[in-house]
């Protein structure tokens, strides 16, 4: 159980996706709060990350997804209100809605043909032909049960819980996901995803942050896709948020 003073997480687990988880680790709350170390369950760590998502309000942020290989970029607009995170892309127009709730996440797309609810069978599809897929946007792994604390690591000079979750239903491209959550803030700092055979296929690294309305938000996240057979990096996409206006 988590005891002591009330925990106020600093970050919305990147959204945009782990995340972008993945994207959920976008928001960092103001300094002054600290997380109490859980004594028994990794589920409590993920619960704190989920709660932080639902408390955020974003308006008028812009950014882009950028391919390291081609240099091509896809501008986007980002908002979050009333537990819904919205990504707006243009040319062609596409709105991706991530509806957050206590029981799970729901993804939908709005395109020229109308609104489409995304079934998990399509979550492996890539967004704008980048290394980010719809599973990354959904961050379903934050709701997988029986999370385990594997230990502690230091990442970007921050002490982190290392939490592992296993896919309970076999749907989607990931079998296991490891998440590194900063003990001082509750922020997701890193995520690694593995296929059903235990081979690494995706990695997210939060590289830069910036101030926004008295809080810290994501400035840059590096997303790498791996060849499961050779372990070589197949592609790199950067999720970047512009300086707030």
C-alpha positions as CSV (number, residue, x, y, z in Angstrom):
1,X,0.0,0.0,0.0
2,X,1.0,3.6,-0.4
3,X,1.1,5.5,2.8
4,X,2.0,8.9,4.1
5,X,1.1,12.2,2.5
6,X,-1.2,12.3,-0.5
7,X,0.6,11.6,-3.8
8,X,0.3,14.1,-6.6
9,X,1.9,12.7,-9.7
10,X,4.0,15.1,-11.8
11,X,3.4,13.6,-15.1
12,X,0.7,12.4,-17.4
13,X,2.0,9.1,-18.4
14,X,3.2,10.0,-21.8
15,X,0.7,10.4,-23.9
16,X,1.9,10.7,-27.0
17,X,2.3,7.4,-26.2
18,X,4.3,5.1,-23.4
19,X,3.3,5.4,-23.9
20,X,3.2,8.7,-26.7
21,X,3.6,6.0,-24.2
22,X,3.3,6.0,-24.7
23,X,2.5,9.5,-25.5
24,X,1.0,9.5,-22.1
25,X,4.1,10.7,-20.4
26,X,3.5,14.2,-21.6
27,X,2.9,16.2,-18.5
28,X,5.1,16.9,-15.6
29,X,3.5,18.6,-12.6
30,X,5.1,21.5,-10.7
31,X,7.9,20.7,-8.3
32,X,7.1,20.0,-4.6
33,X,5.4,16.6,-4.7
34,X,7.1,13.3,-4.0
35,X,5.9,9.8,-4.5
36,X,5.9,7.3,-1.6
37,X,7.4,4.0,-2.4
38,X,4.9,1.2,-2.7
39,X,5.5,-1.7,-0.4
40,X,3.7,-4.5,-2.2
41,X,2.3,-4.0,-5.6
42,X,3.4,-2.7,-9.0
43,X,-0.3,-2.2,-9.8
44,X,-0.3,0.8,-7.4
45,X,2.5,2.5,-9.4
46,X,0.5,2.2,-12.6
47,X,-2.6,3.4,-10.8
48,X,-0.8,6.6,-9.9
49,X,0.3,7.1,-13.5
50,X,-3.3,6.5,-14.7
51,X,-4.7,9.0,-12.2
52,X,-2.2,11.7,-13.4
53,X,-3.6,11.4,-16.9
54,X,-7.1,12.1,-15.9
55,X,-6.2,15.3,-14.0
56,X,-4.5,17.1,-16.9
57,X,-5.8,19.9,-19.1
58,X,-4.0,20.8,-22.3
59,X,-5.1,23.3,-24.8
60,X,-3.5,24.8,-28.0
61,X,-0.3,22.7,-28.0
62,X,1.3,21.9,-31.4
63,X,4.1,19.6,-32.3
64,X,5.0,16.9,-34.8
65,X,6.1,13.3,-35.5
66,X,9.4,13.3,-37.2
67,X,11.1,10.4,-39.0
68,X,14.9,10.2,-38.4
69,X,15.4,8.2,-41.6
70,X,13.5,10.4,-44.1
71,X,13.4,13.7,-42.3
72,X,9.6,13.8,-43.1
73,X,7.4,15.3,-40.4
74,X,3.7,15.3,-39.7
75,X,2.5,18.4,-37.8
76,X,-0.2,17.8,-35.2
77,X,-2.3,19.7,-32.6
78,X,-2.8,18.3,-29.1
79,X,-5.6,18.9,-26.6
80,X,-6.7,17.1,-23.5
81,X,-9.9,17.8,-21.6
82,X,-12.6,15.8,-19.8
83,X,-10.5,12.7,-19.9
84,X,-10.1,12.7,-23.7
85,X,-6.8,13.3,-25.4
86,X,-7.1,14.4,-29.0
87,X,-4.5,14.4,-31.7
88,X,-5.3,16.3,-34.9
89,X,-3.3,15.7,-38.1
90,X,-3.9,17.3,-41.5
91,X,-3.3,16.4,-45.1
92,X,-5.2,14.2,-44.9
93,X,-7.2,15.3,-42.0
94,X,-7.4,12.8,-39.2
95,X,-8.4,13.1,-35.5
96,X,-7.3,10.4,-33.1
97,X,-9.3,10.4,-29.8
98,X,-8.0,8.6,-26.7
99,X,-10.8,8.3,-24.1
100,X,-9.3,7.6,-20.7
101,X,-11.3,5.9,-17.9
102,X,-10.7,3.9,-14.7
103,X,-11.5,0.6,-16.5
104,X,-9.4,1.1,-19.7
105,X,-8.8,3.2,-22.7
106,X,-10.8,3.6,-25.9
107,X,-9.4,4.7,-29.3
108,X,-11.4,6.2,-32.1
109,X,-10.5,8.0,-35.4
110,X,-12.3,10.7,-37.2
111,X,-11.5,10.7,-41.0
112,X,-13.3,11.8,-44.1
113,X,-15.6,8.9,-43.9
114,X,-16.7,9.6,-40.4
115,X,-15.9,8.3,-36.9
116,X,-14.4,4.8,-36.5
117,X,-13.9,3.0,-33.2
118,X,-10.6,1.2,-33.3
119,X,-10.7,-2.4,-32.3
120,X,-7.6,-3.9,-30.7
121,X,-7.0,-6.0,-33.8
122,X,-6.0,-2.8,-35.6
123,X,-3.8,-1.4,-32.8
124,X,-0.6,-2.6,-34.5
125,X,-1.2,-0.3,-37.5
126,X,1.3,2.6,-37.7
127,X,0.3,6.2,-37.3
128,X,1.2,8.3,-40.3
129,X,3.7,5.5,-41.3
130,X,5.9,6.3,-38.3
131,X,7.3,4.0,-35.6
132,X,4.3,4.8,-33.4
133,X,1.3,2.6,-33.7
134,X,-2.2,2.8,-32.2
135,X,-1.3,0.4,-29.4
136,X,1.3,3.0,-28.3
137,X,-1.4,5.7,-28.3
138,X,-3.8,3.5,-26.4
139,X,-1.4,2.7,-23.6
140,X,-3.5,-0.4,-22.8
141,X,-0.6,-1.8,-20.8
142,X,-1.2,0.7,-18.0
143,X,-4.4,-1.3,-17.3
144,X,-3.0,-4.8,-17.5
145,X,-3.4,-6.5,-14.1
146,X,-0.7,-8.1,-11.9
147,X,2.1,-5.6,-12.5
148,X,5.3,-6.5,-10.8
149,X,8.1,-4.3,-9.4
150,X,11.3,-5.8,-10.8
151,X,13.6,-3.5,-9.0
152,X,15.0,0.0,-9.1
153,X,17.2,1.7,-11.7
154,X,18.6,5.2,-12.4
155,X,17.6,6.8,-15.6
156,X,18.4,10.4,-16.6
157,X,19.7,11.0,-13.1
158,X,16.4,9.9,-11.5
159,X,15.7,6.9,-9.4
160,X,13.0,4.8,-11.0
161,X,10.8,1.9,-10.2
162,X,11.1,-0.8,-12.9
163,X,7.6,-2.2,-13.4
164,X,6.7,-5.2,-15.7
165,X,3.3,-6.0,-17.0
166,X,2.2,-9.0,-19.1
167,X,-0.6,-8.9,-21.7
168,X,-3.5,-10.8,-20.2
169,X,-5.5,-11.4,-23.4
170,X,-2.9,-11.8,-26.2
171,X,-4.4,-9.0,-28.3
172,X,-2.2,-6.4,-29.8
173,X,1.5,-6.5,-30.8
174,X,3.0,-6.7,-27.3
175,X,3.3,-9.6,-24.9
176,X,5.2,-7.9,-22.1
177,X,6.0,-4.2,-21.4
178,X,8.6,-2.8,-19.0
179,X,8.1,0.7,-17.6
180,X,10.5,2.9,-15.7
181,X,8.6,5.3,-13.4
182,X,10.4,8.1,-11.6
183,X,10.1,7.7,-7.8
184,X,10.3,11.4,-7.3
185,X,7.4,12.3,-9.6
186,X,5.5,9.3,-10.9
187,X,6.6,10.2,-14.5
188,X,7.1,7.5,-17.1
189,X,10.7,8.0,-18.2
190,X,11.2,4.9,-20.4
191,X,9.2,2.0,-21.8
192,X,10.3,-1.2,-23.6
193,X,7.9,-3.5,-25.3
194,X,8.5,-7.2,-26.2
195,X,6.6,-9.5,-28.5
196,X,4.9,-12.8,-27.4
197,X,8.3,-14.6,-27.7
198,X,10.1,-12.1,-25.4
199,X,11.9,-10.2,-28.1
200,X,12.3,-6.5,-27.9
201,X,10.3,-4.6,-30.5
202,X,9.9,-1.0,-29.2
203,X,11.5,1.5,-26.9
204,X,10.4,5.0,-25.7
205,X,12.8,7.5,-24.1
206,X,11.8,10.9,-22.8
207,X,14.7,13.1,-23.7
208,X,13.6,16.7,-23.0
209,X,11.0,18.6,-21.1
210,X,9.8,22.2,-21.0
211,X,7.6,24.5,-18.8
212,X,3.9,25.0,-19.6
213,X,1.4,26.8,-17.3
214,X,3.4,26.1,-14.2
215,X,4.1,22.5,-15.1
216,X,6.6,20.6,-17.1
217,X,5.6,19.0,-20.4
218,X,7.3,16.8,-22.9
219,X,9.5,18.5,-25.4
220,X,11.0,15.5,-27.2
221,X,10.6,11.7,-27.0
222,X,12.6,9.2,-29.0
223,X,10.7,6.1,-30.3
224,X,12.7,3.2,-31.6
225,X,11.5,0.1,-33.4
226,X,13.6,-3.1,-33.3
227,X,13.9,-6.1,-35.6
228,X,13.0,-8.9,-33.2
229,X,15.2,-11.4,-35.0
230,X,18.4,-9.3,-35.2
231,X,17.8,-6.8,-32.4
232,X,18.8,-4.1,-34.8
233,X,17.0,-0.7,-34.8
234,X,14.7,-0.6,-37.8
235,X,13.4,2.9,-37.4
236,X,13.4,6.0,-35.2
237,X,10.6,8.5,-34.8
238,X,10.7,11.6,-32.6
239,X,7.6,13.0,-30.9
240,X,8.2,16.7,-30.4
241,X,6.1,19.4,-28.7
242,X,6.6,23.0,-29.8
243,X,7.4,25.7,-27.3
244,X,4.0,26.7,-25.8
245,X,2.6,30.1,-27.0
